[in-house]
Amino acid sequence: MIKKILKFGGTSVGTVERILHVANIIQKEYSAGNQIIAVVSAMSGKTNELINLSKDICKEFNKRELDVLLSSGEQVTSALLAGALSKLKINAKSWMNWQIPILTEGEHSNARIINMNVKKINDFLNDKGVAIIPGFQGISKTGDITTIGRGGSDATAVAVAKLFDADACEIYTDVDGVFSTDPNKIPVAKKIEKISYDEMLELSSLGAKVMQPSAVQTAMMYDIPLEVRSTFTDRQGTKIFDQETIDYTKSVTGVAYSKDDAKITIMGVKDKPGVAANIFEPLSKAQINVDMVIQNVSSDQKTTDITFTIKRDEVSKTIVILKNNKDINYKDIVHNDKVAKISIVGAGMVSTPGITYRMFRALSDEKINILAISTSEIKLSVIIEEDNTLNAIKKLHTIFDLD
Amino acid sequence: MIKKILKFGGTSVGTVERILHVANIIQKEYSAGNQIIAVVSAMSGKTNELINLSKDICKEFNKRELDVLLSSGEQVTSALLAGALSKLKINAKSWMNWQIPILTEGEHSNARIINMNVKKINDFLNDKGVAIIPGFQGISKTGDITTIGRGGSDATAVAVAKLFDADACEIYTDVDGVFSTDPNKIPVAKKIEKISYDEMLELSSLGAKVMQPSAVQTAMMYDIPLEVRSTFTDRQGTKIFDQETIDYTKSVTGVAYSKDDAKITIMGVKDKPGVAANIFEPLSKAQINVDMVIQNVSSDQKTTDITFTIKRDEVSKTIVILKNNKDINYKDIVHNDKVAKISIVGAGMVSTPGITYRMFRALSDEKINILAISTSEIKLSVIIEEDNTLNAIKKLHTIFDLD
């Protein structure tokens, strides 16, 4: 008997009709003889609606209570889906975070799942039951409700797959799978049939919204095979495996981009040990997420320019912190909040020479100026002016044979 | 130090602005040195919205899952109110049904609160905390979520008052208190300052929507003084006490009416022992709530007519059950689904002669035909044609000096 974890995202359960449709998908899998645990998100729009309510009360809403508030969203979906399955004469049951329980650690709104009691649900599955679990939440050791960050239902699904020793973990969403780039922008984008955890991790970190990066990371760590597929079609999705089991014919698997980036350069910083730490420690303490960091070679050997990227809406906050920072000396701070990050990702890149050169040449042919560069073994990212985003993606998609 | 239970109904917490207003009421009580436990309903409209979702899934939605679904409504309000109090620098905390826990028994959607663990919350109150508890729900012995019937937040408030040995239990709602009759229909209706549990129980059972009858009953059983008052004004409300402590100047305290009633008469039933049981047992099994029952004296000493009232939307179901009932013989079944029940209530009625006669005479003066009569020590109810409802209330309100 195969034990499957099926995760349904917010758009997949966004209306009553869609919940009934999801019940049909589960019925099909169940009738095929599989044991099923479904992990569900809140109905699409619901979490934002609740967040807005909390913001109307207070901009800095109490974090413990925010988790109590938000966790109600998945509770509603769980009950509705269990009811829809009951209608189909399937013995389905919703299990709340505290009924399992799903044990988490870490702070409110950013907790991590560390354990679940599997016995009760396993007994229920062996008794031909279908279990529905709300994603995105758990309880702390002190018995408070916690949530595990936006999009955390993916992380719940992977944790459930691991702790229940599942044979498969299928992520049902509103797209057919993982694409070589954003199919909404580039119509020739192709669905990727198989992709490694590393590549998926880079792609999702770099803006492909299909799966939550931390969930991919957990799946990679415990070698849990994933499949991302559409709730609304019968088409096969994208399988996500260990790298070794994938046969690469292409060096570059996909082109990703992220919007809402901004670039800040601190000019004329003293070039001595400890400067970078002095700059970034206060930013980290203020929870500002710094993405790429580039330090140019200084011309006078005494000062240097440090450039880094952050999310656009954190620019003013960041500049205030930099200006109030007594530990650094600099000539000027300049920023550009209309930039985009374009990345090419591929597990085969490391063994294919000339990828870097071909990317830079392609952008140059399009007269696109590169503002910053960052590389890793399986990805290459550049910062460019935002206006050039579409052109850059198109060009890179073509020259790396992804069309 | 005074321990107060404050209960806020759906309209009192219907918007963010109102929740902020409720937080101010609590702050005022808290600053006066009281220990506060607030019991909250779902935001107005929310429970119906969730019920409609469930009905869109399936008309006979799984009862266990319906309770999981509906209980999310009060969870949302609890979190929002706790957040609003935190904003006012009050150490407030929401406590979910399973965190307390609130133990219930009985079937889903109709459970009864039987116990709560008071220690954790009492410690929190002694530590200057304000506790927020979701109304209308609990958990069963097997750890499932249960709800205690529509309007059940009143019952939660009274149970909390009892189990926490509170000094006061205030029911905040959208009206100024209990009125001598419906102030929306009869502008001369007056707010009652003090009323006995019995009278309140009759009034609320008879259609006055101010408080849930079963909650009044519990308060009466444990002698918990209640006050019904408005969330939106500072005016004093209606105090609900033990009968002995109230000084009666009037025999009739109020006039109540209920809509959506229907009357069914089974004509020519054999007049022998067991007939009534044979008629009503199957109705009870089908969860049909029979209100008044009147059996006329039979003219031929062999057969009789039995009349009873039910809610209008259960007429067809009831007639089907009666017609399929092999245990009874009758000549005909007739029904009238356009009737209303008008009741006068007063603890002083029993000691005031002529009340019954004055009521019948008053209705007769208005040419209102009485279709059925039922009496108890402190109330007198008649069934009349629905069209006459307003006339009847007005007339009775006047003749019993309530204007």
Interface residues (C-beta under 8 A of the other chain):
Chain A: V16 I19 L20 L50 L53 S54 D56 I57 C58 F61 N62 R64 E65 L66 V68 L69 S71 S72 Q75 V76 S78 A79 L80 A82 G83 A84 S86 K87 K93 S94 M96 W98 Q99 G143 I145
Chain B: V16 I19 L20 L50 L53 S54 D56 I57 C58 F61 N62 R64 E65 L66 V68 L69 S71 S72 Q75 V76 S78 A79 L80 A82 G83 A84 S86 K87 K93 S94 M96 W98 Q99 G143 I145
